[in-house]
Amino acid sequence: MTSTVLMVGCGVMGEPYLRAAARRGLRVALVETAARAATLAREHACVVATEEVPDGVAASDVAWVRPALALAERMRPVAVLPFAEHQVVAAAAVQRVLGLPGTGLDAALVSRDKSLQRALLRSADVGHPRSVVAAPLASFTDLDEIGLPVVVKALSSSGSDGVELVRDAAGWRDVVARRGAEPVLLEQYVTAQEYSWEAVVQHGQVRVDNVTRKTTTGPPEFVELAHEVAFGRRDPVLAAAARDLGAAVVRGMGMQDGIVSVEFRYDDGHDVPVLMEAMVRMPGDHIVDAICVAAGFDWFDAVLGVLLGEELVVPADAVARESAVVYAVAPQEGVLQGTGFDAVAALPGVRSARQRIPDGAQVRPPRSSADRLGAVLLDCGDHAALLAALDRTRGLLREAVLVTP
């Protein structure tokens, strides 16, 4: 009898999990919104059962729990995979009920609450910026406790949504006027270079990892524009510091099995990395696609194998390459006329170029990840070729993205 994997949520970046399941001859039971589930069932023959989450509540963690448990009761899966932020708690709940490998419900809950994450990991001696929870924001009056400038973050969000830098007293008055009723995390502004650390974890131990260097818009929103994976190959000191930080986070959260992403800031002048955020799910922005290119083996299949209870073995014959993801953005507010993605796709070193926002749509310079126009995945043989491909891609995107006011 063919075994079934339960996937809780599946955006575009989660579809490689479906392909990995199909290659293994597994069926997939899927919890998703009706429209998305219908699309995936039509495009992937391995999707054999679905349970619907209403569109209006799909942004709520709780909304995914009951349908996930119901579908698990029907299909009795042998593994459970979460996709994005709002699905990690539901997946962990099913893993716990069925006694299957997974992140652990404690780790999932800590992943979803920045204030709980800060408190728990501080007790595990993980380096943090100074922070305080203001619930609501308007109730917080002692700015000297954090100091200006200060970063304001939503307690539970993703994709830079709800993140902004407040530089001065006038900015503070403005953010309180706009977001005074919202519970937020107020955090010391750290100016060091931003990175992320990704790892596949099994039995609470890091089995394979990666360091990604990030380029962002900078303050006030810090929207991510590029990710250069396998960066630790060129900086062993950084790689070791990131691994130490990541292992401490895994221990502190009590994570057991799956994939983890840890965002941090670090410069040569810092003794230790400073944690920004930890997530017990795949990172976004096609970072795992780039890691698969750079590592020379399929991380999606590796994560699936770990959740199936297989011991992870990194292939000895994996051929390492260089990879990065670059995002196109609008230079001004207006109507998108074109992006030049067809021309970008033909450039040397470009593996894929995917436009996300269609021509004719209203666009603006990025204030969150949702404003980005599309992504380019680079695949190069060495670091010099990657740098050249990054320059070519960015140059053509600057020239080709056309927005009319």
Secondary structure as a PSIPRED ss2 file (coil, helix, strand):
# PSIPRED VFORMAT (PSIPRED V4.0)

   1 M C   1.000  0.000  0.000
   2 T C   1.000  0.000  0.000
   3 S C   1.000  0.000  0.000
   4 T E   0.000  0.000  1.000
   5 V E   0.000  0.000  1.000
   6 L E   0.000  0.000  1.000
   7 M E   0.000  0.000  1.000
   8 V E   0.000  0.000  1.000
   9 G C   1.000  0.000  0.000
  10 C C   1.000  0.000  0.000
  11 G C   1.000  0.000  0.000
  12 V H   0.000  1.000  0.000
  13 M H   0.000  1.000  0.000
  14 G H   0.000  1.000  0.000
  15 E H   0.000  1.000  0.000
  16 P H   0.000  1.000  0.000
  17 Y H   0.000  1.000  0.000
  18 L H   0.000  1.000  0.000
  19 R H   0.000  1.000  0.000
  20 A H   0.000  1.000  0.000
  21 A H   0.000  1.000  0.000
  22 A H   0.000  1.000  0.000
  23 R H   0.000  1.000  0.000
  24 R C   1.000  0.000  0.000
  25 G C   1.000  0.000  0.000
  26 L C   1.000  0.000  0.000
  27 R E   0.000  0.000  1.000
  28 V E   0.000  0.000  1.000
  29 A E   0.000  0.000  1.000
  30 L E   0.000  0.000  1.000
  31 V E   0.000  0.000  1.000
  32 E E   0.000  0.000  1.000
  33 T C   1.000  0.000  0.000
  34 A H   0.000  1.000  0.000
  35 A H   0.000  1.000  0.000
  36 R H   0.000  1.000  0.000
  37 A H   0.000  1.000  0.000
  38 A H   0.000  1.000  0.000
  39 T H   0.000  1.000  0.000
  40 L H   0.000  1.000  0.000
  41 A H   0.000  1.000  0.000
  42 R H   0.000  1.000  0.000
  43 E H   0.000  1.000  0.000
  44 H C   1.000  0.000  0.000
  45 A C   1.000  0.000  0.000
  46 C C   1.000  0.000  0.000
  47 V E   0.000  0.000  1.000
  48 V E   0.000  0.000  1.000
  49 A E   0.000  0.000  1.000
  50 T E   0.000  0.000  1.000
  51 E E   0.000  0.000  1.000
  52 E E   0.000  0.000  1.000
  53 V C   1.000  0.000  0.000
  54 P C   1.000  0.000  0.000
  55 D H   0.000  1.000  0.000
  56 G H   0.000  1.000  0.000
  57 V H   0.000  1.000  0.000
  58 A C   1.000  0.000  0.000
  59 A C   1.000  0.000  0.000
  60 S C   1.000  0.000  0.000
  61 D C   1.000  0.000  0.000
  62 V H   0.000  1.000  0.000
  63 A H   0.000  1.000  0.000
  64 W H   0.000  1.000  0.000
  65 V H   0.000  1.000  0.000
  66 R H   0.000  1.000  0.000
  67 P H   0.000  1.000  0.000
  68 A H   0.000  1.000  0.000
  69 L H   0.000  1.000  0.000
  70 A H   0.000  1.000  0.000
  71 L H   0.000  1.000  0.000
  72 A H   0.000  1.000  0.000
  73 E H   0.000  1.000  0.000
  74 R H   0.000  1.000  0.000
  75 M H   0.000  1.000  0.000
  76 R C   1.000  0.000  0.000
  77 P C   1.000  0.000  0.000
  78 V C   1.000  0.000  0.000
  79 A E   0.000  0.000  1.000
  80 V E   0.000  0.000  1.000
  81 L E   0.000  0.000  1.000
  82 P E   0.000  0.000  1.000
  83 F C   1.000  0.000  0.000
  84 A C   1.000  0.000  0.000
  85 E H   0.000  1.000  0.000
  86 H H   0.000  1.000  0.000
  87 Q H   0.000  1.000  0.000
  88 V H   0.000  1.000  0.000
  89 V H   0.000  1.000  0.000
  90 A H   0.000  1.000  0.000
  91 A H   0.000  1.000  0.000
  92 A H   0.000  1.000  0.000
  93 A H   0.000  1.000  0.000
  94 V H   0.000  1.000  0.000
  95 Q H   0.000  1.000  0.000
  96 R H   0.000  1.000  0.000
  97 V H   0.000  1.000  0.000
  98 L H   0.000  1.000  0.000
  99 G C   1.000  0.000  0.000
 100 L C   1.000  0.000  0.000
 101 P C   1.000  0.000  0.000
 102 G C   1.000  0.000  0.000
 103 T C   1.000  0.000  0.000
 104 G C   1.000  0.000  0.000
 105 L H   0.000  1.000  0.000
 106 D H   0.000  1.000  0.000
 107 A H   0.000  1.000  0.000
 108 A H   0.000  1.000  0.000
 109 L H   0.000  1.000  0.000
 110 V H   0.000  1.000  0.000
 111 S H   0.000  1.000  0.000
 112 R H   0.000  1.000  0.000
 113 D C   1.000  0.000  0.000
 114 K H   0.000  1.000  0.000
 115 S H   0.000  1.000  0.000
 116 L H   0.000  1.000  0.000
 117 Q H   0.000  1.000  0.000
 118 R H   0.000  1.000  0.000
 119 A H   0.000  1.000  0.000
 120 L H   0.000  1.000  0.000
 121 L H   0.000  1.000  0.000
 122 R H   0.000  1.000  0.000
 123 S C   1.000  0.000  0.000
 124 A C   1.000  0.000  0.000
 125 D C   1.000  0.000  0.000
 126 V C   1.000  0.000  0.000
 127 G C   1.000  0.000  0.000
 128 H C   1.000  0.000  0.000
 129 P C   1.000  0.000  0.000
 130 R C   1.000  0.000  0.000
 131 S E   0.000  0.000  1.000
 132 V E   0.000  0.000  1.000
 133 V E   0.000  0.000  1.000
 134 A E   0.000  0.000  1.000
 135 A C   1.000  0.000  0.000
 136 P C   1.000  0.000  0.000
 137 L H   0.000  1.000  0.000
 138 A H   0.000  1.000  0.000
 139 S H   0.000  1.000  0.000
 140 F C   1.000  0.000  0.000
 141 T C   1.000  0.000  0.000
 142 D C   1.000  0.000  0.000
 143 L H   0.000  1.000  0.000
 144 D H   0.000  1.000  0.000
 145 E H   0.000  1.000  0.000
 146 I C   1.000  0.000  0.000
 147 G C   1.000  0.000  0.000
 148 L C   1.000  0.000  0.000
 149 P C   1.000  0.000  0.000
 150 V E   0.000  0.000  1.000
 151 V E   0.000  0.000  1.000
 152 V E   0.000  0.000  1.000
 153 K E   0.000  0.000  1.000
 154 A E   0.000  0.000  1.000
 155 L C   1.000  0.000  0.000
 156 S C   1.000  0.000  0.000
 157 S C   1.000  0.000  0.000
 158 S C   1.000  0.000  0.000
 159 G C   1.000  0.000  0.000
 160 S C   1.000  0.000  0.000
 161 D C   1.000  0.000  0.000
 162 G C   1.000  0.000  0.000
 163 V C   1.000  0.000  0.000
 164 E E   0.000  0.000  1.000
 165 L E   0.000  0.000  1.000
 166 V E   0.000  0.000  1.000
 167 R C   1.000  0.000  0.000
 168 D C   1.000  0.000  0.000
 169 A H   0.000  1.000  0.000
 170 A H   0.000  1.000  0.000
 171 G H   0.000  1.000  0.000
 172 W H   0.000  1.000  0.000
 173 R H   0.000  1.000  0.000
 174 D H   0.000  1.000  0.000
 175 V H   0.000  1.000  0.000
 176 V H   0.000  1.000  0.000
 177 A H   0.000  1.000  0.000
 178 R H   0.000  1.000  0.000
 179 R H   0.000  1.000  0.000
 180 G C   1.000  0.000  0.000
 181 A C   1.000  0.000  0.000
 182 E C   1.000  0.000  0.000
 183 P C   1.000  0.000  0.000
 184 V E   0.000  0.000  1.000
 185 L E   0.000  0.000  1.000
 186 L E   0.000  0.000  1.000
 187 E E   0.000  0.000  1.000
 188 Q E   0.000  0.000  1.000
 189 Y C   1.000  0.000  0.000
 190 V C   1.000  0.000  0.000
 191 T C   1.000  0.000  0.000
 192 A C   1.000  0.000  0.000
 193 Q C   1.000  0.000  0.000
 194 E E   0.000  0.000  1.000
 195 Y E   0.000  0.000  1.000
 196 S E   0.000  0.000  1.000
 197 W E   0.000  0.000  1.000
 198 E E   0.000  0.000  1.000
 199 A E   0.000  0.000  1.000
 200 V E   0.000  0.000  1.000
 201 V E   0.000  0.000  1.000
 202 Q E   0.000  0.000  1.000
 203 H C   1.000  0.000  0.000
 204 G C   1.000  0.000  0.000
 205 Q E   0.000  0.000  1.000
 206 V E   0.000  0.000  1.000
 207 R E   0.000  0.000  1.000
 208 V E   0.000  0.000  1.000
 209 D E   0.000  0.000  1.000
 210 N E   0.000  0.000  1.000
 211 V E   0.000  0.000  1.000
 212 T E   0.000  0.000  1.000
 213 R E   0.000  0.000  1.000
 214 K E   0.000  0.000  1.000
 215 T E   0.000  0.000  1.000
 216 T E   0.000  0.000  1.000
 217 T C   1.000  0.000  0.000
 218 G C   1.000  0.000  0.000
 219 P C   1.000  0.000  0.000
 220 P C   1.000  0.000  0.000
 221 E C   1.000  0.000  0.000
 222 F C   1.000  0.000  0.000
 223 V C   1.000  0.000  0.000
 224 E E   0.000  0.000  1.000
 225 L E   0.000  0.000  1.000
 226 A E   0.000  0.000  1.000
 227 H E   0.000  0.000  1.000
 228 E E   0.000  0.000  1.000
 229 V C   1.000  0.000  0.000
 230 A C   1.000  0.000  0.000
 231 F H   0.000  1.000  0.000
 232 G H   0.000  1.000  0.000
 233 R H   0.000  1.000  0.000
 234 R H   0.000  1.000  0.000
 235 D C   1.000  0.000  0.000
 236 P H   0.000  1.000  0.000
 237 V H   0.000  1.000  0.000
 238 L H   0.000  1.000  0.000
 239 A H   0.000  1.000  0.000
 240 A H   0.000  1.000  0.000
 241 A H   0.000  1.000  0.000
 242 A H   0.000  1.000  0.000
 243 R H   0.000  1.000  0.000
 244 D H   0.000  1.000  0.000
 245 L H   0.000  1.000  0.000
 246 G H   0.000  1.000  0.000
 247 A H   0.000  1.000  0.000
 248 A H   0.000  1.000  0.000
 249 V H   0.000  1.000  0.000
 250 V H   0.000  1.000  0.000
 251 R H   0.000  1.000  0.000
 252 G H   0.000  1.000  0.000
 253 M H   0.000  1.000  0.000
 254 G C   1.000  0.000  0.000
 255 M C   1.000  0.000  0.000
 256 Q C   1.000  0.000  0.000
 257 D C   1.000  0.000  0.000
 258 G E   0.000  0.000  1.000
 259 I E   0.000  0.000  1.000
 260 V E   0.000  0.000  1.000
 261 S E   0.000  0.000  1.000
 262 V E   0.000  0.000  1.000
 263 E E   0.000  0.000  1.000
 264 F E   0.000  0.000  1.000
 265 R E   0.000  0.000  1.000
 266 Y C   1.000  0.000  0.000
 267 D C   1.000  0.000  0.000
 268 D C   1.000  0.000  0.000
 269 G C   1.000  0.000  0.000
 270 H C   1.000  0.000  0.000
 271 D C   1.000  0.000  0.000
 272 V C   1.000  0.000  0.000
 273 P C   1.000  0.000  0.000
 274 V E   0.000  0.000  1.000
 275 L E   0.000  0.000  1.000
 276 M E   0.000  0.000  1.000
 277 E E   0.000  0.000  1.000
 278 A E   0.000  0.000  1.000
 279 M E   0.000  0.000  1.000
 280 V C   1.000  0.000  0.000
 281 R C   1.000  0.000  0.000
 282 M C   1.000  0.000  0.000
 283 P C   1.000  0.000  0.000
 284 G C   1.000  0.000  0.000
 285 D C   1.000  0.000  0.000
 286 H C   1.000  0.000  0.000
 287 I H   0.000  1.000  0.000
 288 V H   0.000  1.000  0.000
 289 D H   0.000  1.000  0.000
 290 A H   0.000  1.000  0.000
 291 I H   0.000  1.000  0.000
 292 C H   0.000  1.000  0.000
 293 V H   0.000  1.000  0.000
 294 A H   0.000  1.000  0.000
 295 A H   0.000  1.000  0.000
 296 G C   1.000  0.000  0.000
 297 F C   1.000  0.000  0.000
 298 D C   1.000  0.000  0.000
 299 W H   0.000  1.000  0.000
 300 F H   0.000  1.000  0.000
 301 D H   0.000  1.000  0.000
 302 A H   0.000  1.000  0.000
 303 V H   0.000  1.000  0.000
 304 L H   0.000  1.000  0.000
 305 G H   0.000  1.000  0.000
 306 V H   0.000  1.000  0.000
 307 L H   0.000  1.000  0.000
 308 L C   1.000  0.000  0.000
 309 G C   1.000  0.000  0.000
 310 E C   1.000  0.000  0.000
 311 E C   1.000  0.000  0.000
 312 L C   1.000  0.000  0.000
 313 V C   1.000  0.000  0.000
 314 V C   1.000  0.000  0.000
 315 P C   1.000  0.000  0.000
 316 A C   1.000  0.000  0.000
 317 D C   1.000  0.000  0.000
 318 A C   1.000  0.000  0.000
 319 V C   1.000  0.000  0.000
 320 A C   1.000  0.000  0.000
 321 R C   1.000  0.000  0.000
 322 E E   0.000  0.000  1.000
 323 S E   0.000  0.000  1.000
 324 A E   0.000  0.000  1.000
 325 V E   0.000  0.000  1.000
 326 V E   0.000  0.000  1.000
 327 Y E   0.000  0.000  1.000
 328 A E   0.000  0.000  1.000
 329 V C   1.000  0.000  0.000
 330 A C   1.000  0.000  0.000
 331 P C   1.000  0.000  0.000
 332 Q C   1.000  0.000  0.000
 333 E C   1.000  0.000  0.000
 334 G E   0.000  0.000  1.000
 335 V E   0.000  0.000  1.000
 336 L E   0.000  0.000  1.000
 337 Q E   0.000  0.000  1.000
 338 G E   0.000  0.000  1.000
 339 T C   1.000  0.000  0.000
 340 G C   1.000  0.000  0.000
 341 F H   0.000  1.000  0.000
 342 D H   0.000  1.000  0.000
 343 A H   0.000  1.000  0.000
 344 V H   0.000  1.000  0.000
 345 A H   0.000  1.000  0.000
 346 A C   1.000  0.000  0.000
 347 L C   1.000  0.000  0.000
 348 P C   1.000  0.000  0.000
 349 G C   1.000  0.000  0.000
 350 V E   0.000  0.000  1.000
 351 R E   0.000  0.000  1.000
 352 S E   0.000  0.000  1.000
 353 A E   0.000  0.000  1.000
 354 R E   0.000  0.000  1.000
 355 Q E   0.000  0.000  1.000
 356 R C   1.000  0.000  0.000
 357 I C   1.000  0.000  0.000
 358 P C   1.000  0.000  0.000
 359 D C   1.000  0.000  0.000
 360 G C   1.000  0.000  0.000
 361 A C   1.000  0.000  0.000
 362 Q E   0.000  0.000  1.000
 363 V E   0.000  0.000  1.000
 364 R C   1.000  0.000  0.000
 365 P C   1.000  0.000  0.000
 366 P C   1.000  0.000  0.000
 367 R C   1.000  0.000  0.000
 368 S C   1.000  0.000  0.000
 369 S H   0.000  1.000  0.000
 370 A H   0.000  1.000  0.000
 371 D H   0.000  1.000  0.000
 372 R C   1.000  0.000  0.000
 373 L C   1.000  0.000  0.000
 374 G E   0.000  0.000  1.000
 375 A E   0.000  0.000  1.000
 376 V E   0.000  0.000  1.000
 377 L E   0.000  0.000  1.000
 378 L E   0.000  0.000  1.000
 379 D E   0.000  0.000  1.000
 380 C E   0.000  0.000  1.000
 381 G C   1.000  0.000  0.000
 382 D C   1.000  0.000  0.000
 383 H H   0.000  1.000  0.000
 384 A H   0.000  1.000  0.000
 385 A H   0.000  1.000  0.000
 386 L H   0.000  1.000  0.000
 387 L H   0.000  1.000  0.000
 388 A H   0.000  1.000  0.000
 389 A H   0.000  1.000  0.000
 390 L H   0.000  1.000  0.000
 391 D H   0.000  1.000  0.000
 392 R H   0.000  1.000  0.000
 393 T H   0.000  1.000  0.000
 394 R H   0.000  1.000  0.000
 395 G H   0.000  1.000  0.000
 396 L H   0.000  1.000  0.000
 397 L H   0.000  1.000  0.000
 398 R H   0.000  1.000  0.000
 399 E H   0.000  1.000  0.000
 400 A H   0.000  1.000  0.000
 401 V C   1.000  0.000  0.000
 402 L E   0.000  0.000  1.000
 403 V E   0.000  0.000  1.000
 404 T E   0.000  0.000  1.000
 405 P C   1.000  0.000  0.000
